[in-house]
Amino acid sequence: MTKMISIKVREETYRRLNELAGKLRAELKRPVSIDEVINILLGRARRRVSEFAGAWEMDDEEAEEILKAIRSVRARWRLQK
């Protein structure tokens, strides 16, 4: 059995953790404990960029704006000889 300990956090920190737990509950469609929220937050620093694939939702107009900006920068690149 895992030993449980107590930690002290400011009321504002606890409120923010609870807000995040609520968002995760809605996303995961299951109960989420404060312990799980903290573990998720700690684990995010170790996640790979590929794990975020599909997380950013954008429309076709926004995608085109990004592509235009990329093309503009590429057009100014000069090859070094």
NORNORCOR-V297581 format. One record per residue. RES is the residue in one small letter. SS is DSSP state (2 for helix, 1 for strand, 0 for the rest). D_LAST is the distance of its C-alpha to the last C-alpha in Angstrom with 2 decimals. Layout:
res=RES ss=SS d_last=D_LAST
res=RES ss=SS d_last=D_LAST
This chain:
res=m ss=0 d_last=64.65
res=t ss=0 d_last=61.93
res=k ss=0 d_last=63.15
res=m ss=0 d_last=62.78
res=i ss=0 d_last=62.36
res=s ss=0 d_last=62.37
res=i ss=0 d_last=59.73
res=k ss=0 d_last=60.11
res=v ss=0 d_last=57.83
res=r ss=0 d_last=58.33
res=e ss=2 d_last=60.03
res=e ss=2 d_last=56.95
res=t ss=2 d_last=54.83
res=y ss=2 d_last=57.50
res=r ss=2 d_last=57.62
res=r ss=2 d_last=53.85
res=l ss=2 d_last=54.04
res=n ss=2 d_last=56.88
res=e ss=2 d_last=54.94
res=l ss=2 d_last=52.08
res=a ss=2 d_last=54.67
res=g ss=2 d_last=56.04
res=k ss=2 d_last=52.67
res=l ss=2 d_last=52.11
res=r ss=2 d_last=55.66
res=a ss=2 d_last=54.95
res=e ss=2 d_last=51.64
res=l ss=2 d_last=53.01
res=k ss=0 d_last=56.51
res=r ss=0 d_last=58.25
res=p ss=0 d_last=59.48
res=v ss=0 d_last=56.91
res=s ss=0 d_last=58.06
res=i ss=2 d_last=56.70
res=d ss=2 d_last=55.90
res=e ss=2 d_last=53.72
res=v ss=2 d_last=51.99
res=i ss=2 d_last=51.18
res=n ss=2 d_last=49.92
res=i ss=2 d_last=47.67
res=l ss=2 d_last=46.29
res=l ss=2 d_last=45.70
res=g ss=2 d_last=44.07
res=r ss=2 d_last=41.61
res=a ss=0 d_last=39.49
res=r ss=0 d_last=38.96
res=r ss=0 d_last=38.24
res=r ss=0 d_last=35.08
res=v ss=2 d_last=33.13
res=s ss=2 d_last=34.07
res=e ss=2 d_last=37.71
res=f ss=2 d_last=37.24
res=a ss=0 d_last=36.19
res=g ss=0 d_last=38.44
res=a ss=0 d_last=39.71
res=w ss=0 d_last=38.18
res=e ss=0 d_last=40.12
res=m ss=0 d_last=38.69
res=d ss=0 d_last=39.66
res=d ss=2 d_last=37.67
res=e ss=2 d_last=37.17
res=e ss=2 d_last=35.59
res=a ss=2 d_last=33.32
res=e ss=2 d_last=32.18
res=e ss=2 d_last=31.51
res=i ss=2 d_last=29.26
res=l ss=2 d_last=27.35
res=k ss=2 d_last=26.97
res=a ss=2 d_last=25.59
res=i ss=2 d_last=23.01
res=r ss=2 d_last=22.00
res=s ss=2 d_last=21.82
res=v ss=2 d_last=19.43
res=r ss=2 d_last=17.18
res=a ss=2 d_last=17.22
res=r ss=2 d_last=15.78
res=w ss=0 d_last=12.78
res=r ss=0 d_last=9.37
res=l ss=0 d_last=6.41
res=q ss=0 d_last=3.82
res=k ss=0 d_last=0.00
